[in-house]
């Protein structure tokens, strides 16, 4: 057996069946530098970010490792099928356990849960050599080692992904984190985060912290920012966090000093009853003040809202638009709520008979949540019909991505930040135009490239309609 590993981050299929060669703007993955970093020195390795490279199907590697954020499941299955035909050992890990349990486990040699560290990856490769591969590997959440950014330095990426923690302290019922972490989070040692930042800074590209919530631990965040400043790491970056950071002037000023120029706030709704139903510990009465606090620190804002929650009605669309305008949100984003499989909200809707048929299949094979803002209602909304919700969403998304609004948002002093804001807004505008165009077409684009192995798992015809 040749001691060589081929690590692949697959792309996904567009609605016409072609492979996307453009990274999804809001769904980056840090798996490639993690997996590459834990391969033992005695094993050779080859990597592929399929968004920018072609998969080397003639590789001489004996072990193939795929990482799947979820929206690339169909493409992952195609790659798995080919390499299994070539008698390679295939290990795959997915973002959602249900993908591994229901789909991947049936077609590959082993699935992994969590994130491998060097010791656990060595154990897997030892099992490969010994011919004692297990069907499952539970790697846990220990990321206390430096990542391998050499695999990304030459890639055409607008951002480089970094991370300080796994999990989230909150237990929002719609989020995929609580089923894994139950309100817990795991912080990386600051020394390893700093090591990653120094490596990533060499590229001069903006960085994106992919933590579920950068504000998980205030004291840790303060120490990290102070260390970035102390070591004079020249970076600009953005991160996702909860909106209550807007009341923390000390932390906001430190964030700015450490290079933070954009915070992405998952606000979700302008109705406190909706927040309560989602178990989201925020209060919309403070949103305006908190957003102002972030802006006062010199940090720009991306804000995300879901539509179709129980308390939403025909006025919700205008209310959300007004919030974006009044608060001068630089990167506004909306989508129809999607009940992610395995979450408490999805299970509740299912038990109440409010989930539409085949929604899990669509989640996997149509990439409705990931490759485009979800424009399809897969559940029965209490206050809006399916037609009202879908039409209201498309109209709102069209309004917020008008050229007039985009031009107003990019008028910021720093040209680097203006360029990033423009890129994110224009990406959203492109999707809005695509959705308007395809809403006028019948649902006639049938996926014809589902791998043969998949038909043994699900025997269904899948339709695309973005």
N, C-alpha and C positions, 0 to 999 in steps of 0.2 A: 504493500500500500504506500502510495506517495503521500508524504506528510505535508499536504498543502490544503488550505482552506480558501474557498471563494465566497466572499461576503457580498450579498446583493441587497440593495434597497430598490424594490421594483417601482415602476411608474404605474399609471392606471390608464384604462381605455376611455377615450372621449366618446361622445354620443354617436359618432360615425364609425366607431370601432378602431380608429387609429390610436396609437400610443401617444400620450401626452409627453411632450418634451419641454414642459415648462413647470417649474416647481409650484405647488399650490401655495399661495401667498400666506394663508393663515394656518397652514397645517404642516409645518416643518417637522422633521424628525431628527433626533440626535443619536439614533441607534447605530449608524454607521461608524462614527468615531468611538463609540463605546465598545462595540464588538471587536473592532480592529485592535483596540488597546489591550484586550484581554487574551489575545491569541499567544500561546507560548512561543518563545524565541526559536525553539527547534522546529516549529511549523512555519513553512512559507505561507504567504497570504496574498490574495488578489482581491480587489474591491471594485464594486460597480454601483454608481448612483445612476440608475437607468434614466432619470429625467434628463441627464446631460450626456450619457454614454450608452453604448450598445452592450447588451449582455454577451459575454464571450461564451457561446454555447460549445466551443471546442476546448474549453479550459482543461488542463490536465490535473486540476484539483480533485482530490478524492472525496472531500467533504464540502457540501454547499450549505451556507447559512443564509436564510432569508429573514428579514425583519419586516413586519407588515403593520403599518399604522391603522389599517382597516379598509381604506377606500381603494386599495390596490389588490383586494382579495382575488378577483378574477385573474388578474395578471400573475399574481403569485402562484395560483393553481396551474396556469399554463407553464410557468417556469419549472415548478415542481414536477409536473408530469414529464416534461422533456428530460430533466436530469435523472429522474427515476428510470426512465427508459434507457438511459446510458449507464445505469447501475451505480449511480453515485449515492452517497449517504446524505440525506437532506434533513436539516434541523430548521424548524420555523418557529418564530414567536410572533404573536399578534397583540394588538392594542387591547382588544376585548377578549376575555376568557371564552366567551361564547363562540367566537370565531375559531379558536383553537379546539374547543370541545366538539362543536357541531360539524366543522368543515375540515380544518387542517389535519387533525389527528387521523382522519381517514385516508389521507393521501401521502403523508411523508413518514420518515422513519421515526422522528421524535418531535415533540413540541416543547417549547420552553415558556415558562411563566416568570415574569419579573425581569431582572437585569443581571447578567452574569458578571462576576468579578474574576480576576485571573485564576484563583484557585478552583472555582467551580467550572470554568471553561476547560481547565486542564483535566478535571475529572471526566467531563464529557468526552474529550478527545482521547483520554486513556481508555474509556469504555469503547470508543470506536475501534481503537487498535486491538483491544481484547475480544471484540465481537460480542460485547455484553451491553449493547445499547438499550436503555430504558425507553419506554414510550413517552414518559413525561420527565421533565427536569424543572424543578422549582428553584430558581436562582435567587429569589429575594430582592432586596432593595439597597444593597451595599454598593455605593458608587464612589467609595473613597480610594480613588486612583486617578491619575491624569488621563484624559482622553487623547486619542490619536487624531489630531487635526491635520496631519499630513494628507489624509484621504480627502479632505475638503478644500485645501488651499488653492488648488488649481481649477476648482469647479466654478462654473458661471452661476453664482448664487448672489442675490441681492443682500442677503444676511447670512451670518454664520450662527448656528445654534449653540447656546451654552445653557448650563443648568446648575442650580444650587441645591435643589431639593426634589424629592419625590413625594407625591401625596398632597393633601390639603387639610387644614385644621377644621374646615367647615364640612357639613354633611348635607349639602343640597341634594334633594331627592331626584333631580333630573340629571345629575352629573354622573359620569362614569367612574369618578374617583372613589366615592364612598363604598361601593361594593368591594373594591380592592383594599382600601386603607382605613375605612371606618372612622374617619375624622382624625387620623394620625398622619404625620408627615416625617420624612427622614432627611435630615440636613447633611450635606457633604461637608467634610472638613474644609475650612476656608483656604488652606494651603493648596488644595487640589483645584479649587475654583480659580484661585489666582494664577496657578500654573496654566490652566486652560485659557484664561483671559490673555495672558502674555503671548501664548501661541497664536491665538486667534487675532490678536492685535497686529501681528506681523502683516496680515493681509490688507490692513487699512479698511476693511469692510465694516459696516455697521453690524452690531451683534444683537441677537434676539434671545433673551432669557426665556426658556420654555417651561419654567415652573408653572404649575397650576395656579399658584398664588405666591408671588415674591414676598408678600407681606405676612407670610405664615408666622415668622418669628422676628419681632421688632429688633431685639438686641443683636441677633445674628446679622440682620441686614445693616444695622449701623456699623458693626465691626467690619463687614465686607466692604462697605463704601469707604470707610476710613482707610482700609488697607489699599484699595484701588488708588486713592488720592496719595497716600504715603509713598507707594511704589511708582507713582507717576505713570500709570498705565493709560496711554492715550487712546481712548475708545469712545464711541457714541453708541448708545444702546437703547433698547426698549424692553418692556416686560409686561406680563399680565398680573394684575393684583386686584384686590377688593377696593371698592370706592372709599371706604373709611380711611384709607391712607391720606385722603384729602384734608383730614383734620389734624394731621401730624406734621406741623411745619418743620420741626427739626429734621425728621427723616426726609421730607421732600427736598429741603435745602442740601442735605448730604447726597441725595440721589443726583441732583443736578450737578453738584461739584464732581461727582464720580463719573459723569458722562451720560446720565439718563436724559433722554430727550422725548421719550414717548411712553405713556402708560396705557395699556389696554384694559378697559373696565368692562366686566361682564355684568351689566346693569339689569338686563333681561326684561324688566317691566316697569311701568309707572304706576302700578297699583299695589298697595301694601298687602291687600288680601291675596293677590297672586304670590307675592314674596313669602307670605306665611304658608301657603299651600306647598311651595317649593322648599320650605325649610331653609330659606336663604336669610341669614341674620343681618339684614340691612334695612334701611328706612328711607323711602323715597322723599320724605320731607326734608332730608339733609342733602339730597343729590346736588342741588344747585350750589349750595355752600361748599361742598366737598370738591366739586368740579372747579369752582373758582379758586379754591386753595391750590389745586394742582397747577392750574394755569398761572397763578401768581408766582409760583416757583420757577416758571419758565419751561415747564414740561407740557408737551402737547398730548392730546387724548384721542384714543380710539375707543368707541363705545358700541357695545353690542346689545341688541334687543331681540327677544323672541316674541312672536305673534301667535295668537290663538289660544292663550291661556284662559282659564275659566271666567275671569272677570273682564276679559277683553270684549269690546263691542265695536260698532261702526265708527265710533269716535277715536278709537285707539290709534289708528293710522295717522290722523292729523295731530294728535297729541304727541306722538313720538317724533314726527317731523318738526313740530314746534320746539320740542326739547333740543333737538340737534341744532336748530337755528339759533335759539336764544342763548345756548351755552357755547356756541362757536366750536362745536366738536369737529376736529380736523379729519378724523377717519370714522364716519358713521357706518354702521353695518346692521342689517336686520335679516332675519330669516323666520320662516314658519317653524314653530316648535316641533322638534322631532323627538319622539319617545325612544331614547337609546335603549336597545335591548339590555336587560339585566338591571336597569335602574329601578328604584322604588316607584317613581312616577309612571314608568312604562308598565310595571307589573300591576299598579293600581288601575290604570286605564284598561288594561287587558281584562282584569277581573270584573270591571264594570261594563264590559262589552263595548268599549269606546274605541278600540283599536280596529283599524280597517284590515281586511284580509291581505296576507302576504307582505306585511310591512317589513318584517325581518328580511325577507328575500330582497326587497327593494333597497333596504339599507345596505346590504352587502353588494348587490350586483348593479345598482344604478348610481351608486355613490351620491345619493341625494343630499346627504348631510355634508359631504366633504368637497367634492369636485366643483360644486356650485352651491350658492346659498339655497337651502331647501325651499323650493317653491311649491311643494305638494303637501297637502294636509293628509296625514295618515291616521288621524284620530277625529273623533266627533267633538268639536268645540262647543262649549256651553252657550256662548253668546253669538256665534257666527256660523253661517252655513259653510260648507266646504267651498262653494263657489265664491261667496263673499270674502272668505279668508284668503283664498288664492289670488283673487283679483285685487283685493286691497293691498296685499303684499307686493305684487308686481308694480302697482301704481306708486306705492311708497318708495320702493327701491329705485324706480325710474326718477322720481322727484329728487331724491337725495344724491343721485349720480348725474344730475344735469351739469353741463359745462359751466354754467354760471356759478353754481354752488362750488364746483371743484376749483375754479379759478380763485374764488374768495378764500378757500381753505389753504392754498399754497402760498399766500402772501405772508410769509414768515421771514425773519431776518437771516437765518442760517440757510444758505443755498443747499447744503447737504440734506437738511431736514425737509426743505421744500421739495427736493427731488424725491425723497422717500414718500412724503405725503401724496405727491402727484402720482407716483407709481401705484400706491395702494388704491387711490381713488379711481384711477383709470382702469385698473384691474376689475374693480367693482362695476364700473360703467360698462365694460365689455360684457360682463356676465348679465347685466341688466338688459342690454340690447339682445343678447342671445335668448334670454327668457321671454322677452316680448315677442321675438320672432317665432319661437317654438310654441308659445301658447296659442298661436294661430293655426298650428298644424295638428292633424289627428295623431293619436298615439300609434304610429305605424312603424317606428324604427325598432325592429326586434333584434336583440342581441343574438348574433349567430356564431360567436367565437367562444362560447362556454366550453371548457375542456371536457373530454369524454369522461374523465374520472369524476368530474363534478356531477354528471348526470346520475351517477350511482348514489349521490348524496341527496340531491334535489332534482326531481323530474318536473320542471316548470318552465314555461316560456316567459322570458323577461322582456319588458318593454321599456324604452327610454323616452323621456319627455321633459327636457329641461326648458 
